[in-house]
Amino acid sequence: MTRSVRTIAPESREDVLVRLRRIEGQVRGVQRMVEDERSCREIVNQLAAVKAAIASLNGMVVECYARDCLGDAGKSRDETVAELLDVVLKAARS
């Protein structure tokens, strides 16, 4: 069985990229904090912000997946539900 590959919808792609760039900047900021010997508390707070930003982005991408990428005329409803659950559970573990 051949699997069709679908990407993030064009109307969501720019928002995803903006969020990724913001996260990249946050991570660089944490790196600078370590280099500048900032307090552990400050670093932990920034890492928590990075984690929250990634979780938010992950949720957005899962939503895009459910709306735009999931579903194939050749799949049964049970297969589609199983595929969605697999992605949602992976997202929840991260």
Secondary structure, DSSP 4 states (H G I P E B T S, - for coil): -PPPP----HHHHHHHHHHHHHHHHHHHHHHHHHHTT--HHHHHHHHHHHHHHHHHHHHHHHHHIIIII---TTS-HHHHHHHHHHHHHHHHH-
